[in-house]
Amino acid sequence: MYENAFQIDVGKYNGDLGWKLPVPATYILDTTGKIVALGHAMDYTKRMNIEDILAALDRIQ
């Protein structure tokens, strides 16, 4: 359990007794601010594939 492993009371820390944790995400935006690619995962160790990031950047150049 997260609270026991790290001695963190997530609900108290959040201020609403909820068990919400951030979800890491990668956003690729074009020059107008439009999201052209998005990567997210509930598992914080998973990240957007570098090839997908590079492909998205190539598309907006």
PyMOL Python script that loads the backbone (N, CA, C, O; Angstrom):
from pymol import cmd

cmd.read_pdbstr("""\
ATOM      1  N   MET A   1       0.843  -1.181   0.000  1.00  0.00           N
ATOM      2  CA  MET A   1       0.000   0.000   0.000  1.00  0.00           C
ATOM      3  C   MET A   1       0.887   1.243   0.000  1.00  0.00           C
ATOM      4  O   MET A   1       1.862   1.310   0.749  1.00  0.00           O
ATOM      5  N   TYR A   2       0.562   2.200  -0.814  1.00  0.00           N
ATOM      6  CA  TYR A   2       1.357   3.412  -0.983  1.00  0.00           C
ATOM      7  C   TYR A   2       1.577   4.136   0.352  1.00  0.00           C
ATOM      8  O   TYR A   2       2.702   4.517   0.677  1.00  0.00           O
ATOM      9  N   GLU A   3       0.515   4.319   1.106  1.00  0.00           N
ATOM     10  CA  GLU A   3       0.642   5.058   2.358  1.00  0.00           C
ATOM     11  C   GLU A   3       1.602   4.376   3.321  1.00  0.00           C
ATOM     12  O   GLU A   3       2.401   5.046   3.974  1.00  0.00           O
ATOM     13  N   ASN A   4       1.534   3.062   3.417  1.00  0.00           N
ATOM     14  CA  ASN A   4       2.399   2.351   4.340  1.00  0.00           C
ATOM     15  C   ASN A   4       3.843   2.323   3.859  1.00  0.00           C
ATOM     16  O   ASN A   4       4.767   2.441   4.664  1.00  0.00           O
ATOM     17  N   ALA A   5       4.043   2.169   2.566  1.00  0.00           N
ATOM     18  CA  ALA A   5       5.395   2.072   2.029  1.00  0.00           C
ATOM     19  C   ALA A   5       6.159   3.384   2.192  1.00  0.00           C
ATOM     20  O   ALA A   5       7.356   3.373   2.479  1.00  0.00           O
ATOM     21  N   PHE A   6       5.474   4.509   2.012  1.00  0.00           N
ATOM     22  CA  PHE A   6       6.155   5.801   2.035  1.00  0.00           C
ATOM     23  C   PHE A   6       5.728   6.696   3.196  1.00  0.00           C
ATOM     24  O   PHE A   6       6.187   7.833   3.312  1.00  0.00           O
ATOM     25  N   GLN A   7       4.858   6.185   4.047  1.00  0.00           N
ATOM     26  CA  GLN A   7       4.359   6.961   5.189  1.00  0.00           C
ATOM     27  C   GLN A   7       3.713   8.280   4.756  1.00  0.00           C
ATOM     28  O   GLN A   7       3.903   9.316   5.394  1.00  0.00           O
ATOM     29  N   ILE A   8       2.952   8.225   3.672  1.00  0.00           N
ATOM     30  CA  ILE A   8       2.259   9.405   3.163  1.00  0.00           C
ATOM     31  C   ILE A   8       0.757   9.152   3.229  1.00  0.00           C
ATOM     32  O   ILE A   8       0.267   8.150   2.708  1.00  0.00           O
ATOM     33  N   ASP A   9       0.040  10.049   3.859  1.00  0.00           N
ATOM     34  CA  ASP A   9      -1.418   9.984   3.877  1.00  0.00           C
ATOM     35  C   ASP A   9      -1.912  10.793   2.679  1.00  0.00           C
ATOM     36  O   ASP A   9      -2.068  12.011   2.766  1.00  0.00           O
ATOM     37  N   VAL A  10      -2.156  10.109   1.564  1.00  0.00           N
ATOM     38  CA  VAL A  10      -2.479  10.777   0.299  1.00  0.00           C
ATOM     39  C   VAL A  10      -3.729  11.647   0.441  1.00  0.00           C
ATOM     40  O   VAL A  10      -3.744  12.782  -0.034  1.00  0.00           O
ATOM     41  N   GLY A  11      -4.759  11.138   1.078  1.00  0.00           N
ATOM     42  CA  GLY A  11      -5.986  11.908   1.249  1.00  0.00           C
ATOM     43  C   GLY A  11      -5.752  13.195   2.022  1.00  0.00           C
ATOM     44  O   GLY A  11      -6.254  14.250   1.636  1.00  0.00           O
ATOM     45  N   LYS A  12      -5.001  13.119   3.096  1.00  0.00           N
ATOM     46  CA  LYS A  12      -4.692  14.312   3.893  1.00  0.00           C
ATOM     47  C   LYS A  12      -3.845  15.286   3.069  1.00  0.00           C
ATOM     48  O   LYS A  12      -4.078  16.494   3.097  1.00  0.00           O
ATOM     49  N   TYR A  13      -2.876  14.761   2.347  1.00  0.00           N
ATOM     50  CA  TYR A  13      -2.010  15.594   1.512  1.00  0.00           C
ATOM     51  C   TYR A  13      -2.823  16.308   0.429  1.00  0.00           C
ATOM     52  O   TYR A  13      -2.590  17.484   0.151  1.00  0.00           O
ATOM     53  N   ASN A  14      -3.778  15.594  -0.184  1.00  0.00           N
ATOM     54  CA  ASN A  14      -4.628  16.184  -1.225  1.00  0.00           C
ATOM     55  C   ASN A  14      -5.613  17.191  -0.646  1.00  0.00           C
ATOM     56  O   ASN A  14      -6.105  18.062  -1.363  1.00  0.00           O
ATOM     57  N   GLY A  15      -5.899  17.078   0.634  1.00  0.00           N
ATOM     58  CA  GLY A  15      -6.813  18.016   1.272  1.00  0.00           C
ATOM     59  C   GLY A  15      -8.282  17.696   1.088  1.00  0.00           C
ATOM     60  O   GLY A  15      -9.137  18.496   1.468  1.00  0.00           O
ATOM     61  N   ASP A  16      -8.597  16.533   0.509  1.00  0.00           N
ATOM     62  CA  ASP A  16     -10.003  16.189   0.303  1.00  0.00           C
ATOM     63  C   ASP A  16     -10.297  14.722   0.596  1.00  0.00           C
ATOM     64  O   ASP A  16     -11.356  14.212   0.230  1.00  0.00           O
ATOM     65  N   LEU A  17      -9.381  14.059   1.242  1.00  0.00           N
ATOM     66  CA  LEU A  17      -9.480  12.640   1.585  1.00  0.00           C
ATOM     67  C   LEU A  17      -9.540  11.739   0.357  1.00  0.00           C
ATOM     68  O   LEU A  17      -9.750  10.534   0.491  1.00  0.00           O
ATOM     69  N   GLY A  18      -9.359  12.302  -0.834  1.00  0.00           N
ATOM     70  CA  GLY A  18      -9.351  11.505  -2.059  1.00  0.00           C
ATOM     71  C   GLY A  18      -8.014  10.832  -2.273  1.00  0.00           C
ATOM     72  O   GLY A  18      -6.989  11.248  -1.733  1.00  0.00           O
ATOM     73  N   TRP A  19      -8.049   9.783  -3.072  1.00  0.00           N
ATOM     74  CA  TRP A  19      -6.830   9.031  -3.368  1.00  0.00           C
ATOM     75  C   TRP A  19      -6.415   9.300  -4.799  1.00  0.00           C
ATOM     76  O   TRP A  19      -6.266   8.373  -5.596  1.00  0.00           O
ATOM     77  N   LYS A  20      -6.225  10.582  -5.127  1.00  0.00           N
ATOM     78  CA  LYS A  20      -5.848  10.952  -6.491  1.00  0.00           C
ATOM     79  C   LYS A  20      -4.341  11.126  -6.571  1.00  0.00           C
ATOM     80  O   LYS A  20      -3.731  11.784  -5.728  1.00  0.00           O
ATOM     81  N   LEU A  21      -3.755  10.533  -7.586  1.00  0.00           N
ATOM     82  CA  LEU A  21      -2.327  10.693  -7.851  1.00  0.00           C
ATOM     83  C   LEU A  21      -2.161  11.195  -9.276  1.00  0.00           C
ATOM     84  O   LEU A  21      -2.984  10.878 -10.135  1.00  0.00           O
ATOM     85  N   PRO A  22      -1.120  11.967  -9.549  1.00  0.00           N
ATOM     86  CA  PRO A  22      -0.926  12.472 -10.910  1.00  0.00           C
ATOM     87  C   PRO A  22      -0.606  11.351 -11.886  1.00  0.00           C
ATOM     88  O   PRO A  22      -0.017  10.333 -11.523  1.00  0.00           O
ATOM     89  N   VAL A  23      -1.007  11.564 -13.121  1.00  0.00           N
ATOM     90  CA  VAL A  23      -0.689  10.629 -14.204  1.00  0.00           C
ATOM     91  C   VAL A  23       0.310  11.335 -15.118  1.00  0.00           C
ATOM     92  O   VAL A  23      -0.004  12.383 -15.682  1.00  0.00           O
ATOM     93  N   PRO A  24       1.506  10.773 -15.269  1.00  0.00           N
ATOM     94  CA  PRO A  24       2.478  11.416 -16.150  1.00  0.00           C
ATOM     95  C   PRO A  24       2.001  11.391 -17.603  1.00  0.00           C
ATOM     96  O   PRO A  24       1.392  10.424 -18.060  1.00  0.00           O
ATOM     97  N   ALA A  25       2.294  12.475 -18.309  1.00  0.00           N
ATOM     98  CA  ALA A  25       1.871  12.565 -19.704  1.00  0.00           C
ATOM     99  C   ALA A  25       2.895  13.365 -20.500  1.00  0.00           C
ATOM    100  O   ALA A  25       3.625  14.193 -19.957  1.00  0.00           O
ATOM    101  N   THR A  26       2.927  13.095 -21.798  1.00  0.00           N
ATOM    102  CA  THR A  26       3.752  13.851 -22.737  1.00  0.00           C
ATOM    103  C   THR A  26       2.814  14.455 -23.777  1.00  0.00           C
ATOM    104  O   THR A  26       1.997  13.753 -24.371  1.00  0.00           O
ATOM    105  N   TYR A  27       2.940  15.747 -23.987  1.00  0.00           N
ATOM    106  CA  TYR A  27       2.143  16.439 -24.992  1.00  0.00           C
ATOM    107  C   TYR A  27       3.089  17.039 -26.025  1.00  0.00           C
ATOM    108  O   TYR A  27       4.101  17.646 -25.673  1.00  0.00           O
ATOM    109  N   ILE A  28       2.757  16.869 -27.288  1.00  0.00           N
ATOM    110  CA  ILE A  28       3.478  17.524 -28.370  1.00  0.00           C
ATOM    111  C   ILE A  28       2.513  18.540 -28.966  1.00  0.00           C
ATOM    112  O   ILE A  28       1.424  18.186 -29.417  1.00  0.00           O
ATOM    113  N   LEU A  29       2.923  19.806 -28.964  1.00  0.00           N
ATOM    114  CA  LEU A  29       2.079  20.888 -29.459  1.00  0.00           C
ATOM    115  C   LEU A  29       2.663  21.464 -30.738  1.00  0.00           C
ATOM    116  O   LEU A  29       3.880  21.512 -30.916  1.00  0.00           O
ATOM    117  N   ASP A  30       1.770  21.905 -31.635  1.00  0.00           N
ATOM    118  CA  ASP A  30       2.263  22.608 -32.814  1.00  0.00           C
ATOM    119  C   ASP A  30       2.435  24.085 -32.464  1.00  0.00           C
ATOM    120  O   ASP A  30       2.237  24.470 -31.311  1.00  0.00           O
ATOM    121  N   THR A  31       2.793  24.901 -33.424  1.00  0.00           N
ATOM    122  CA  THR A  31       3.079  26.309 -33.138  1.00  0.00           C
ATOM    123  C   THR A  31       1.840  27.115 -32.762  1.00  0.00           C
ATOM    124  O   THR A  31       1.959  28.231 -32.258  1.00  0.00           O
ATOM    125  N   THR A  32       0.645  26.557 -33.002  1.00  0.00           N
ATOM    126  CA  THR A  32      -0.590  27.239 -32.607  1.00  0.00           C
ATOM    127  C   THR A  32      -1.069  26.801 -31.230  1.00  0.00           C
ATOM    128  O   THR A  32      -2.043  27.338 -30.701  1.00  0.00           O
ATOM    129  N   GLY A  33      -0.381  25.828 -30.656  1.00  0.00           N
ATOM    130  CA  GLY A  33      -0.771  25.312 -29.344  1.00  0.00           C
ATOM    131  C   GLY A  33      -1.685  24.102 -29.405  1.00  0.00           C
ATOM    132  O   GLY A  33      -2.114  23.594 -28.369  1.00  0.00           O
ATOM    133  N   LYS A  34      -1.987  23.635 -30.614  1.00  0.00           N
ATOM    134  CA  LYS A  34      -2.839  22.451 -30.782  1.00  0.00           C
ATOM    135  C   LYS A  34      -2.034  21.201 -30.418  1.00  0.00           C
ATOM    136  O   LYS A  34      -0.881  21.055 -30.824  1.00  0.00           O
ATOM    137  N   ILE A  35      -2.649  20.313 -29.654  1.00  0.00           N
ATOM    138  CA  ILE A  35      -2.007  19.049 -29.298  1.00  0.00           C
ATOM    139  C   ILE A  35      -2.019  18.146 -30.529  1.00  0.00           C
ATOM    140  O   ILE A  35      -3.081  17.829 -31.064  1.00  0.00           O
ATOM    141  N   VAL A  36      -0.836  17.736 -30.972  1.00  0.00           N
ATOM    142  CA  VAL A  36      -0.739  16.880 -32.152  1.00  0.00           C
ATOM    143  C   VAL A  36      -0.362  15.447 -31.787  1.00  0.00           C
ATOM    144  O   VAL A  36      -0.493  14.539 -32.608  1.00  0.00           O
ATOM    145  N   ALA A  37       0.101  15.246 -30.573  1.00  0.00           N
ATOM    146  CA  ALA A  37       0.419  13.897 -30.096  1.00  0.00           C
ATOM    147  C   ALA A  37       0.343  13.901 -28.570  1.00  0.00           C
ATOM    148  O   ALA A  37       0.660  14.893 -27.914  1.00  0.00           O
ATOM    149  N   LEU A  38      -0.084  12.768 -28.031  1.00  0.00           N
ATOM    150  CA  LEU A  38      -0.247  12.646 -26.595  1.00  0.00           C
ATOM    151  C   LEU A  38       0.128  11.237 -26.169  1.00  0.00           C
ATOM    152  O   LEU A  38      -0.263  10.255 -26.801  1.00  0.00           O
ATOM    153  N   GLY A  39       0.880  11.156 -25.105  1.00  0.00           N
ATOM    154  CA  GLY A  39       1.199   9.851 -24.524  1.00  0.00           C
ATOM    155  C   GLY A  39       0.968   9.913 -23.028  1.00  0.00           C
ATOM    156  O   GLY A  39       1.416  10.854 -22.372  1.00  0.00           O
ATOM    157  N   HIS A  40       0.270   8.918 -22.472  1.00  0.00           N
ATOM    158  CA  HIS A  40       0.039   8.872 -21.030  1.00  0.00           C
ATOM    159  C   HIS A  40      -0.136   7.427 -20.597  1.00  0.00           C
ATOM    160  O   HIS A  40      -0.516   6.569 -21.394  1.00  0.00           O
ATOM    161  N   ALA A  41       0.140   7.170 -19.342  1.00  0.00           N
ATOM    162  CA  ALA A  41      -0.024   5.821 -18.796  1.00  0.00           C
ATOM    163  C   ALA A  41      -0.197   5.929 -17.288  1.00  0.00           C
ATOM    164  O   ALA A  41       0.428   6.770 -16.642  1.00  0.00           O
ATOM    165  N   MET A  42      -1.035   5.086 -16.742  1.00  0.00           N
ATOM    166  CA  MET A  42      -1.223   5.065 -15.291  1.00  0.00           C
ATOM    167  C   MET A  42       0.046   4.600 -14.582  1.00  0.00           C
ATOM    168  O   MET A  42       0.288   4.965 -13.432  1.00  0.00           O
ATOM    169  N   ASP A  43       0.837   3.812 -15.256  1.00  0.00           N
ATOM    170  CA  ASP A  43       2.103   3.327 -14.703  1.00  0.00           C
ATOM    171  C   ASP A  43       3.163   4.404 -14.938  1.00  0.00           C
ATOM    172  O   ASP A  43       3.544   4.666 -16.079  1.00  0.00           O
ATOM    173  N   TYR A  44       3.634   5.024 -13.861  1.00  0.00           N
ATOM    174  CA  TYR A  44       4.568   6.136 -13.992  1.00  0.00           C
ATOM    175  C   TYR A  44       5.904   5.749 -14.629  1.00  0.00           C
ATOM    176  O   TYR A  44       6.676   6.623 -15.024  1.00  0.00           O
ATOM    177  N   THR A  45       6.178   4.464 -14.730  1.00  0.00           N
ATOM    178  CA  THR A  45       7.438   4.036 -15.348  1.00  0.00           C
ATOM    179  C   THR A  45       7.321   3.944 -16.864  1.00  0.00           C
ATOM    180  O   THR A  45       8.326   3.756 -17.549  1.00  0.00           O
ATOM    181  N   LYS A  46       6.123   4.071 -17.390  1.00  0.00           N
ATOM    182  CA  LYS A  46       5.900   4.004 -18.842  1.00  0.00           C
ATOM    183  C   LYS A  46       5.862   5.418 -19.399  1.00  0.00           C
ATOM    184  O   LYS A  46       5.180   6.287 -18.855  1.00  0.00           O
ATOM    185  N   ARG A  47       6.576   5.642 -20.460  1.00  0.00           N
ATOM    186  CA  ARG A  47       6.633   6.948 -21.100  1.00  0.00           C
ATOM    187  C   ARG A  47       6.331   6.799 -22.588  1.00  0.00           C
ATOM    188  O   ARG A  47       6.366   5.699 -23.139  1.00  0.00           O
ATOM    189  N   MET A  48       6.036   7.924 -23.220  1.00  0.00           N
ATOM    190  CA  MET A  48       5.775   7.914 -24.654  1.00  0.00           C
ATOM    191  C   MET A  48       7.028   7.435 -25.379  1.00  0.00           C
ATOM    192  O   MET A  48       8.147   7.823 -25.041  1.00  0.00           O
ATOM    193  N   ASN A  49       6.822   6.601 -26.364  1.00  0.00           N
ATOM    194  CA  ASN A  49       7.918   6.036 -27.147  1.00  0.00           C
ATOM    195  C   ASN A  49       8.673   7.156 -27.862  1.00  0.00           C
ATOM    196  O   ASN A  49       8.051   8.025 -28.473  1.00  0.00           O
ATOM    197  N   ILE A  50       9.990   7.144 -27.794  1.00  0.00           N
ATOM    198  CA  ILE A  50      10.808   8.196 -28.397  1.00  0.00           C
ATOM    199  C   ILE A  50      10.592   8.293 -29.901  1.00  0.00           C
ATOM    200  O   ILE A  50      10.629   9.391 -30.455  1.00  0.00           O
ATOM    201  N   GLU A  51      10.366   7.170 -30.571  1.00  0.00           N
ATOM    202  CA  GLU A  51      10.111   7.207 -32.015  1.00  0.00           C
ATOM    203  C   GLU A  51       8.812   7.947 -32.311  1.00  0.00           C
ATOM    204  O   GLU A  51       8.728   8.674 -33.301  1.00  0.00           O
ATOM    205  N   ASP A  52       7.798   7.769 -31.463  1.00  0.00           N
ATOM    206  CA  ASP A  52       6.528   8.483 -31.642  1.00  0.00           C
ATOM    207  C   ASP A  52       6.703   9.982 -31.406  1.00  0.00           C
ATOM    208  O   ASP A  52       6.102  10.793 -32.110  1.00  0.00           O
ATOM    209  N   ILE A  53       7.511  10.350 -30.431  1.00  0.00           N
ATOM    210  CA  ILE A  53       7.788  11.763 -30.168  1.00  0.00           C
ATOM    211  C   ILE A  53       8.490  12.390 -31.365  1.00  0.00           C
ATOM    212  O   ILE A  53       8.097  13.460 -31.830  1.00  0.00           O
ATOM    213  N   LEU A  54       9.524  11.729 -31.860  1.00  0.00           N
ATOM    214  CA  LEU A  54      10.278  12.257 -32.996  1.00  0.00           C
ATOM    215  C   LEU A  54       9.405  12.351 -34.252  1.00  0.00           C
ATOM    216  O   LEU A  54       9.517  13.312 -35.014  1.00  0.00           O
ATOM    217  N   ALA A  55       8.545  11.364 -34.466  1.00  0.00           N
ATOM    218  CA  ALA A  55       7.640  11.393 -35.624  1.00  0.00           C
ATOM    219  C   ALA A  55       6.687  12.570 -35.526  1.00  0.00           C
ATOM    220  O   ALA A  55       6.441  13.245 -36.526  1.00  0.00           O
ATOM    221  N   ALA A  56       6.147  12.831 -34.348  1.00  0.00           N
ATOM    222  CA  ALA A  56       5.241  13.960 -34.150  1.00  0.00           C
ATOM    223  C   ALA A  56       5.963  15.274 -34.391  1.00  0.00           C
ATOM    224  O   ALA A  56       5.406  16.185 -35.004  1.00  0.00           O
ATOM    225  N   LEU A  57       7.194  15.381 -33.916  1.00  0.00           N
ATOM    226  CA  LEU A  57       7.973  16.597 -34.131  1.00  0.00           C
ATOM    227  C   LEU A  57       8.281  16.796 -35.616  1.00  0.00           C
ATOM    228  O   LEU A  57       8.271  17.923 -36.110  1.00  0.00           O
ATOM    229  N   ASP A  58       8.550  15.708 -36.319  1.00  0.00           N
ATOM    230  CA  ASP A  58       8.786  15.812 -37.766  1.00  0.00           C
ATOM    231  C   ASP A  58       7.550  16.307 -38.492  1.00  0.00           C
ATOM    232  O   ASP A  58       7.659  17.092 -39.433  1.00  0.00           O
ATOM    233  N   ARG A  59       6.371  15.858 -38.069  1.00  0.00           N
ATOM    234  CA  ARG A  59       5.128  16.247 -38.730  1.00  0.00           C
ATOM    235  C   ARG A  59       4.835  17.744 -38.576  1.00  0.00           C
ATOM    236  O   ARG A  59       4.192  18.331 -39.446  1.00  0.00           O
ATOM    237  N   ILE A  60       5.286  18.360 -37.506  1.00  0.00           N
ATOM    238  CA  ILE A  60       4.941  19.771 -37.293  1.00  0.00           C
ATOM    239  C   ILE A  60       6.016  20.739 -37.783  1.00  0.00           C
ATOM    240  O   ILE A  60       5.842  21.955 -37.705  1.00  0.00           O
ATOM    241  N   GLN A  61       7.118  20.202 -38.283  1.00  0.00           N
ATOM    242  CA  GLN A  61       8.176  21.095 -38.787  1.00  0.00           C
ATOM    243  C   GLN A  61       7.949  21.439 -40.234  1.00  0.00           C
ATOM    244  O   GLN A  61       8.738  22.177 -40.823  1.00  0.00           O
TER     245      GLN A  61
END
""", "prot")
cmd.dss("prot")
cmd.show_as("cartoon", "prot")
cmd.util.cbc("prot")
cmd.orient("prot")
